[in-house]
C-alpha cells in the first residue's frame, strides 16, 4: 500500500500539461484504494515495522485522501484558472496529504511526533502563500506560536516514556501497559502529553489561532484545517489515551468542564458573528470541544461518538467553507449583513445551504446526529449535571445555523447582486462529494462496533 502511495506521488510530481488533473484523480483514486483499511481486523495491521493501521487511523486516512482531492477541485478557479502558482499549490497539497497520512499510520512515538510537527510547514505555506489579506502573516504567526509552544512538553514527555519503557513502539508499549500496568503518569506528565493535541484540536481557551487561520487562509487551507488537521489533535488524544492509560481523573474533569463550557461560549459567539468564515470556524471549536468531552468520559459510546464526530465534522465543516468561498468569489465579501435574497437568485444553492446547515446542527439523516447523540449520552452518563449544558448547546447550535441560513437566503437583495450568479457544474460536484459520504455513511454505522479501544 505504501509503495503504491510513494510511486503514485513520484508519478504525479512530474510537471506536465495535465499535472493538476493527474494529481486530483490520483488523490480521489487513492481514497477508494484506502477503503481496504476500513475492513481490517480488530487488532489492525503493521506495514514496514514503523507503520500501523487499525480502524481509527484507517477511516482518517480515507478522509485525508478524500478532502485533499476536493481541495484541488475547490481551488480550480482561484488557483488553476487564475494561474496563481498552480504547480506549487498542488505540490504543497500533495506534500501535506502525505505527511498527515504518515502521522496517522506511525507506530513509532518519535515518527508520530515528527510528522505531527512537520505538517505545520506546508499548512503555513498555504496560508501565507495563497491567503487573501495582509493579515495572513499574523494568522500564520499565531498558529506557529500556539502549536510550537505546546509541542516542546510533548517531546520531553515522549522521550521520558520511551526511556521508561525502553521502547518507542506504541504497539509494544500498549501491550506492556495492558498486561503489567507499569506506570501511571502524574498531573504534569498528563498535561505535557495532552497539551499539544489540545491546542491542535483546539480546546477552548487555546483556540484563538483557529479563527484567524481560517479567515486568512484560501479555500483549500480552510478545508484542510477543518477537514483533516483538527483531527490530528483528536487522533493524538485517542491514541495516547489508548496506549498509556492516562487516567488522571482530576485533570480530566477540569478539561471536560472547560470543553463543554467552551462549546456554549463559542455558540454564543457564533450567534453574534457577522463574518461567515469566523462563524463556521467557531462552530468547529464547539464541535471539537464536545468530542473531547465524550472521549474523556471514558465510556465506549464517547470514544465511538468522538471518532464519528471527527469524520462527520470533516465533511460538513469543509462543505460549509466551500459554500462560503463560492459566495466570496462572486461578491468579494464575507459579511452576513451584505448577503440576502440569494434564494431568488439561485434556488439550487439554497438547497445545498439548507442541507449543510441542518447537517452542522446535527439534524437527521446525517451522521452528525448519530455522533452527537452518542456524545451527549456519554457526557450525561458521566455526570447528570451536564444535561443543562447539553440542552443549551443544542439550542444555540440550531440557532446560529438558522441565523446563517436565513441571513444568506432570505430578505431583500442588494443592488450590486442583480448581476447573474450562475454556478458551474464542478461547484455542484464539489458540494455533492462533501454531502454524499456524510449522508450514506449512516448505512455503515456498525463500523464503529469494531473500534475496540480498551
Secondary structure, DSSP 8 states (H G I E B T S, - for coil): -HHHHHHHHHHHTS-STTHHHHHHHHHHHHHHHGGGGGG--TT-EEETTTEEE-HHHHHHHHHHHHHHHHHHHHTIIIIIITTSSHHHHHHHHHHHHHHHHHHHHB-BHHHHHHHHHHHHHHHHHHHHHH-SSTTHHHHHHHHHHHHHHHHHHHHHHHHHHHHHHT--BHHHHHHHHHHH------HHHHHHHHHHHHHHHT-TTS-HHHHHHHHHS-HHHHHHIIIIIHHHHHHHHHHHHHHH----HHHHHHHHHHHHHHHHHHHHHHHT--BHHHHHHHHHHHHHHHHHHHHHTT-HHHHHHHHHHHHHHHHHHHHHHHHHHHHHHHHS--BGGG---HHHH-HHHHHHHHHHHHHHTT-TTSHHHHHHHHHHHHHHHH-GGGHHHHHHHHHHHHHHHHHHHHHHHSS---GGGGS-----HHHHHHHHHHHHHHHHGGGGGGGGGG----
